[in-house]
Amino acid sequence: MSRTITIERLGHLGDGLADRGALRVPLTLPGEVVEGTPVADGRVTDTRIVTPSPDRVRAPCPHFRTCGGCALQHASDRFVTDWKAGVVQTALAAQGLQAPFRPVLTSPPRSRRRAVLAGRRTKSGTLVGLHARASDTIVEIPGCLLLDPALMAVIPALREAVALGASRSDELAMTVTLTEGGVDLSIKGGKPMEAALFAGLAALAERAGLARLSWNGDVVVTLCPPVQRFGVARVLPPAGAFLQATREGEAALRDAVVEAVGDARHIVDLFSGLGTFSLPLAAGADVHAVEGEVAMTAALLAGARQAPGLHRVTAETRDLFRRPLLPDELARFDAIVIDPPRAGCEAQAREIAASAVKVVAAVSCNPVTFARDARILGEAGFRLDWVQVVDQFRWSPHVELAARFRR
């Protein structure tokens, strides 16, 4: 039965929440009055806006209501930046913490340089796009305002790849990454490789001008090295490797990290990945990078060896969740950089707290686990100097940040 509902706040997925969180109303904003029909799982369907928020705007993308790639295009930019900063402030407050906040840095439209698109064969042809909101339905996105135009330009090639290598029961996950050499395409979920498929994919890569094409984890062809640049170093990533979503977002996080470590001469970079922070920092300091994936560590070291003018760069492959660096291992460093996955770094934070290191530059993609780990550091005498929220996932509820801790 339809009822009138007042939206109280936004949840962590960007949906409006009402009745103290019992009801979820997509595409609404705090303070709005809506009419809709609650269903068993707490969702509200058949929604009609009765009283709109002054922060409501017309969504700029024609796919917004069907595509699940964006959740907040109906909100003003000012609202989104304030809300994202508020998410971090609320998480910190829940741990009894507060800090000065710098203005949010937001990546521009059409700047996403890495994305995972879905592809599927149909009776009439192929579908390539993003999933609809809370659905496995694929929505085509010819007018997408998120992706860099160079990624949009290879969608016809993705359709060909689906036709070549997907069965009717398969859904392909296609990671497209913009590199110095062109677009790097990594496809998973397709048919097992055989000669005809290999030949077809290699020809497709050449026609589309791809830098590299990989299938189910194996490189089919490299036509131009898909290099990423971190400072003066050029790194050749493994297929489908993690990369910050936008150049602007990466630059904002990197600049915050460089400022946070200051004039430290010996730095350890934990969860270092490909060297996003390690290699720029090595322009002025010795850096030891620690990463859990051996292919990433190898790529980082190869890039460091070929880069001119860097200080000493060392690296080790180590699972920091199972084997965090201990206080005696941390003793030789002036500063720590830490950029963990969404789970945070509770075990490592406790070892940092027990160490003598005085400066920590923290990067996080999860305000809740960041705040938990910040409390651990705070209890050991660290002060949270400042927080820089970075919105490189524009129009999404995703929040990233950098921060400096000092004893």
MOZIKA-V695070 format. One record per residue. N is the residue number from 1. OMEGA is omega in degrees with one decimal (999 if undefined). NEAR is the number of other ideal C-beta (glycine too) atoms within 10 Angstrom. Layout:
n=N omega=OMEGA near=NEAR
n=N omega=OMEGA near=NEAR
//
This chain:
n=1 omega=-179.3 near=4
n=2 omega=178.4 near=13
n=3 omega=177.9 near=12
n=4 omega=-172.9 near=10
n=5 omega=174.1 near=22
n=6 omega=-178.1 near=16
n=7 omega=-176.1 near=22
n=8 omega=-177.2 near=16
n=9 omega=173.7 near=15
n=10 omega=173.6 near=22
n=11 omega=-174.3 near=13
n=12 omega=176.3 near=14
n=13 omega=177.9 near=14
n=14 omega=176.6 near=22
n=15 omega=172.0 near=22
n=16 omega=179.4 near=25
n=17 omega=178.9 near=20
n=18 omega=-179.1 near=25
n=19 omega=178.9 near=13
n=20 omega=176.7 near=8
n=21 omega=-178.4 near=11
n=22 omega=-178.6 near=9
n=23 omega=178.1 near=21
n=24 omega=-176.5 near=19
n=25 omega=-178.6 near=24
n=26 omega=171.3 near=18
n=27 omega=175.4 near=21
n=28 omega=-177.4 near=28
n=29 omega=179.8 near=25
n=30 omega=179.1 near=17
n=31 omega=-179.1 near=16
n=32 omega=172.5 near=23
n=33 omega=-177.4 near=15
n=34 omega=168.5 near=23
n=35 omega=-179.8 near=14
n=36 omega=-175.7 near=22
n=37 omega=175.8 near=13
n=38 omega=176.0 near=19
n=39 omega=-165.8 near=11
n=40 omega=-175.1 near=5
n=41 omega=178.2 near=6
n=42 omega=175.7 near=15
n=43 omega=175.2 near=16
n=44 omega=-177.7 near=24
n=45 omega=178.5 near=11
n=46 omega=-173.4 near=9
n=47 omega=173.2 near=19
n=48 omega=179.8 near=8
n=49 omega=176.9 near=18
n=50 omega=178.4 near=13
n=51 omega=-177.3 near=11
n=52 omega=173.8 near=15
n=53 omega=172.5 near=19
n=54 omega=177.6 near=10
n=55 omega=179.2 near=18
n=56 omega=177.1 near=17
n=57 omega=175.5 near=15
n=58 omega=-179.3 near=7
n=59 omega=-176.7 near=17
n=60 omega=-175.1 near=12
n=61 omega=-179.8 near=17
n=62 omega=-177.3 near=13
n=63 omega=-167.9 near=22
n=64 omega=-173.9 near=21
n=65 omega=-179.2 near=15
n=66 omega=-176.0 near=15
n=67 omega=178.6 near=23
n=68 omega=-177.8 near=17
n=69 omega=180.0 near=25
n=70 omega=179.1 near=24
n=71 omega=-169.2 near=21
n=72 omega=178.4 near=22
n=73 omega=178.9 near=22
n=74 omega=-178.2 near=23
n=75 omega=178.0 near=24
n=76 omega=177.9 near=15
n=77 omega=179.7 near=15
n=78 omega=178.5 near=10
n=79 omega=-175.8 near=19
n=80 omega=-179.4 near=23
n=81 omega=178.0 near=17
n=82 omega=-178.9 near=14
n=83 omega=-178.4 near=20
n=84 omega=174.8 near=24
n=85 omega=179.3 near=20
n=86 omega=177.0 near=17
n=87 omega=179.9 near=18
n=88 omega=179.0 near=24
n=89 omega=179.1 near=18
n=90 omega=178.6 near=13
n=91 omega=178.4 near=22
n=92 omega=-179.3 near=23
n=93 omega=178.5 near=12
n=94 omega=177.0 near=13
n=95 omega=179.2 near=17
n=96 omega=-175.2 near=10
n=97 omega=170.5 near=16
n=98 omega=-178.6 near=11
n=99 omega=170.6 near=17
n=100 omega=178.9 near=8
n=101 omega=174.2 near=17
n=102 omega=178.2 near=17
n=103 omega=179.9 near=9
n=104 omega=176.8 near=21
n=105 omega=-173.0 near=20
n=106 omega=177.1 near=22
n=107 omega=-177.6 near=23
n=108 omega=173.0 near=9
n=109 omega=176.2 near=14
n=110 omega=-178.6 near=16
n=111 omega=-178.7 near=19
n=112 omega=-176.5 near=23
n=113 omega=178.5 near=24
n=114 omega=179.4 near=20
n=115 omega=174.3 near=20
n=116 omega=179.1 near=14
n=117 omega=179.6 near=24
n=118 omega=178.6 near=20
n=119 omega=-178.3 near=25
n=120 omega=171.9 near=20
n=121 omega=176.7 near=19
n=122 omega=178.3 near=10
n=123 omega=-175.1 near=5
n=124 omega=-179.1 near=6
n=125 omega=-178.2 near=9
n=126 omega=173.8 near=19
n=127 omega=174.4 near=17
n=128 omega=178.6 near=22
n=129 omega=178.1 near=23
n=130 omega=178.7 near=23
n=131 omega=171.7 near=17
n=132 omega=-177.6 near=16
n=133 omega=178.0 near=20
n=134 omega=-175.4 near=12
n=135 omega=172.4 near=10
n=136 omega=174.5 near=9
n=137 omega=179.3 near=16
n=138 omega=179.4 near=20
n=139 omega=176.4 near=18
n=140 omega=-169.3 near=16
n=141 omega=-176.6 near=22
n=142 omega=179.6 near=9
n=143 omega=-174.2 near=12
n=144 omega=178.7 near=25
n=145 omega=179.3 near=21
n=146 omega=-168.8 near=26
n=147 omega=172.2 near=24
n=148 omega=179.8 near=19
n=149 omega=179.0 near=9
n=150 omega=175.4 near=14
n=151 omega=177.5 near=22
n=152 omega=-175.7 near=17
n=153 omega=-178.2 near=13
n=154 omega=179.7 near=23
n=155 omega=174.5 near=19
n=156 omega=177.0 near=12
n=157 omega=177.1 near=21
n=158 omega=176.5 near=24
n=159 omega=178.5 near=17
n=160 omega=179.6 near=18
n=161 omega=177.1 near=28
n=162 omega=-179.7 near=24
n=163 omega=-179.1 near=14
n=164 omega=-164.2 near=19
n=165 omega=179.0 near=25
n=166 omega=169.4 near=19
n=167 omega=-178.2 near=10
n=168 omega=-179.5 near=8
n=169 omega=-176.4 near=7
n=170 omega=161.8 near=15
n=171 omega=-179.0 near=18
n=172 omega=171.0 near=23
n=173 omega=-171.8 near=15
n=174 omega=179.4 near=24
n=175 omega=178.5 near=18
n=176 omega=-176.9 near=26
n=177 omega=178.0 near=24
n=178 omega=-177.5 near=25
n=179 omega=176.6 near=22
n=180 omega=-178.8 near=12
n=181 omega=-175.8 near=18
n=182 omega=-177.4 near=20
n=183 omega=175.9 near=24
n=184 omega=-176.1 near=28
n=185 omega=176.9 near=29
n=186 omega=-174.4 near=23
n=187 omega=176.0 near=27
n=188 omega=176.6 near=16
n=189 omega=-176.4 near=17
n=190 omega=179.8 near=22
n=191 omega=172.0 near=14
n=192 omega=-177.7 near=8
n=193 omega=170.6 near=14
n=194 omega=-167.0 near=9
n=195 omega=-176.6 near=7
n=196 omega=178.8 near=9
n=197 omega=178.4 near=17
n=198 omega=-179.1 near=15
n=199 omega=-179.3 near=12
n=200 omega=179.8 near=16
n=201 omega=179.0 near=24
n=202 omega=178.2 near=14
n=203 omega=178.0 near=13
n=204 omega=-179.9 near=21
n=205 omega=-179.6 near=23
n=206 omega=179.4 near=12
n=207 omega=-176.0 near=11
n=208 omega=-179.5 near=19
n=209 omega=179.2 near=14
n=210 omega=174.9 near=25
n=211 omega=-178.5 near=21
n=212 omega=174.8 near=24
n=213 omega=178.9 near=25
n=214 omega=-176.9 near=22
n=215 omega=179.2 near=25
n=216 omega=175.3 near=16
n=217 omega=-179.2 near=11
n=218 omega=179.7 near=9
n=219 omega=175.5 near=12
n=220 omega=-178.6 near=22
n=221 omega=170.9 near=17
n=222 omega=-178.8 near=17
n=223 omega=176.7 near=16
n=224 omega=-175.7 near=14
n=225 omega=-179.1 near=14
n=226 omega=-169.6 near=26
n=227 omega=168.2 near=16
n=228 omega=-178.0 near=26
n=229 omega=174.7 near=15
n=230 omega=-170.7 near=23
n=231 omega=178.9 near=21
n=232 omega=-175.7 near=16
n=233 omega=174.9 near=25
n=234 omega=-173.0 near=16
n=235 omega=176.0 near=26
n=236 omega=-173.9 near=20
n=237 omega=167.1 near=24
n=238 omega=-179.6 near=17
n=239 omega=176.4 near=23
n=240 omega=-175.6 near=20
n=241 omega=178.7 near=21
n=242 omega=176.2 near=15
n=243 omega=174.9 near=21
n=244 omega=-165.9 near=24
n=245 omega=179.7 near=21
n=246 omega=175.5 near=25
n=247 omega=-178.4 near=17
n=248 omega=178.0 near=19
n=249 omega=178.3 near=22
n=250 omega=-179.1 near=21
n=251 omega=179.9 near=16
n=252 omega=178.9 near=24
n=253 omega=180.0 near=23
n=254 omega=-178.7 near=20
n=255 omega=178.6 near=15
n=256 omega=179.6 near=23
n=257 omega=179.5 near=27
n=258 omega=177.8 near=18
n=259 omega=-175.5 near=13
n=260 omega=-177.5 near=24
n=261 omega=175.5 near=24
n=262 omega=-175.7 near=13
n=263 omega=176.9 near=9
n=264 omega=-177.3 near=22
n=265 omega=-179.7 near=12
n=266 omega=-170.7 near=14
n=267 omega=170.8 near=25
n=268 omega=-178.8 near=25
n=269 omega=-175.7 near=30
n=270 omega=-170.5 near=23
n=271 omega=-166.8 near=20
n=272 omega=-178.4 near=25
n=273 omega=-177.3 near=24
n=274 omega=-178.7 near=27
n=275 omega=179.6 near=31
n=276 omega=179.3 near=25
n=277 omega=-176.8 near=30
n=278 omega=-171.0 near=32
n=279 omega=172.2 near=28
n=280 omega=179.1 near=22
n=281 omega=-178.2 near=28
n=282 omega=173.8 near=25
n=283 omega=-177.7 near=15
n=284 omega=-176.2 near=15
n=285 omega=168.9 near=22
n=286 omega=-175.8 near=19
n=287 omega=172.1 near=31
n=288 omega=-176.7 near=20
n=289 omega=179.2 near=29
n=290 omega=-174.5 near=24
n=291 omega=-175.5 near=25
n=292 omega=-177.1 near=17
n=293 omega=-174.1 near=15
n=294 omega=-179.5 near=11
n=295 omega=178.6 near=14
n=296 omega=178.7 near=23
n=297 omega=-179.5 near=21
n=298 omega=179.7 near=15
n=299 omega=178.9 near=22
n=300 omega=-178.1 near=27
n=301 omega=178.4 near=17
n=302 omega=177.8 near=15
n=303 omega=179.6 near=26
n=304 omega=-178.1 near=25
n=305 omega=-175.4 near=10
n=306 omega=-175.4 near=13
n=307 omega=-179.6 near=20
n=308 omega=166.5 near=6
n=309 omega=-179.2 near=8
n=310 omega=168.0 near=23
n=311 omega=-176.3 near=15
n=312 omega=176.5 near=11
n=313 omega=174.4 near=23
n=314 omega=-178.1 near=13
n=315 omega=172.8 near=21
n=316 omega=175.7 near=12
n=317 omega=-172.8 near=14
n=318 omega=176.4 near=15
n=319 omega=-174.7 near=11
n=320 omega=173.8 near=18
n=321 omega=179.2 near=16
n=322 omega=-175.6 near=8
n=323 omega=177.0 near=12
n=324 omega=174.2 near=20
n=325 omega=-176.2 near=20
n=326 omega=-177.2 near=12
n=327 omega=-179.3 near=14
n=328 omega=176.3 near=11
n=329 omega=-179.9 near=14
n=330 omega=-170.7 near=19
n=331 omega=-175.8 near=10
n=332 omega=-176.5 near=11
n=333 omega=176.5 near=25
n=334 omega=-175.9 near=17
n=335 omega=179.5 near=25
n=336 omega=169.1 near=24
n=337 omega=-178.1 near=28
n=338 omega=-177.8 near=25
n=339 omega=-173.4 near=22
n=340 omega=171.3 near=22
n=341 omega=-175.5 near=14
n=342 omega=-179.5 near=10
n=343 omega=-178.6 near=9
n=344 omega=-173.8 near=23
n=345 omega=-173.7 near=25
n=346 omega=-178.2 near=14
n=347 omega=-180.0 near=14
n=348 omega=178.3 near=24
n=349 omega=179.5 near=26
n=350 omega=177.9 near=17
n=351 omega=175.6 near=19
n=352 omega=179.5 near=25
n=353 omega=-178.7 near=19
n=354 omega=-177.7 near=14
n=355 omega=178.2 near=19
n=356 omega=-178.2 near=10
n=357 omega=-171.9 near=22
n=358 omega=-176.1 near=15
n=359 omega=175.7 near=21
n=360 omega=170.1 near=26
n=361 omega=-175.0 near=26
n=362 omega=173.3 near=29
n=363 omega=-175.2 near=24
n=364 omega=172.9 near=26
n=365 omega=180.0 near=18
n=366 omega=-177.3 near=20
n=367 omega=-177.6 near=25
n=368 omega=179.5 near=19
n=369 omega=173.9 near=19
n=370 omega=-178.5 near=27
n=371 omega=177.0 near=23
n=372 omega=-179.5 near=17
n=373 omega=176.7 near=27
n=374 omega=177.8 near=26
n=375 omega=178.3 near=19
n=376 omega=178.7 near=21
n=377 omega=-179.8 near=22
n=378 omega=179.5 near=18
n=379 omega=178.7 near=12
n=380 omega=175.8 near=15
n=381 omega=176.3 near=11
n=382 omega=174.0 near=23
n=383 omega=176.3 near=11
n=384 omega=-172.7 near=21
n=385 omega=-178.0 near=13
n=386 omega=177.1 near=15
n=387 omega=175.6 near=25
n=388 omega=175.9 near=23
n=389 omega=-179.4 near=24
n=390 omega=-179.0 near=27
n=391 omega=176.7 near=24
n=392 omega=172.7 near=24
n=393 omega=-175.1 near=23
n=394 omega=176.8 near=24
n=395 omega=176.0 near=24
n=396 omega=175.7 near=20
n=397 omega=-176.0 near=18
n=398 omega=-176.9 near=17
n=399 omega=174.1 near=24
n=400 omega=-177.3 near=25
n=401 omega=168.4 near=26
n=402 omega=-177.0 near=26
n=403 omega=175.4 near=26
n=404 omega=173.0 near=23
n=405 omega=174.2 near=27
n=406 omega=173.4 near=15
n=407 omega=999 near=12
//
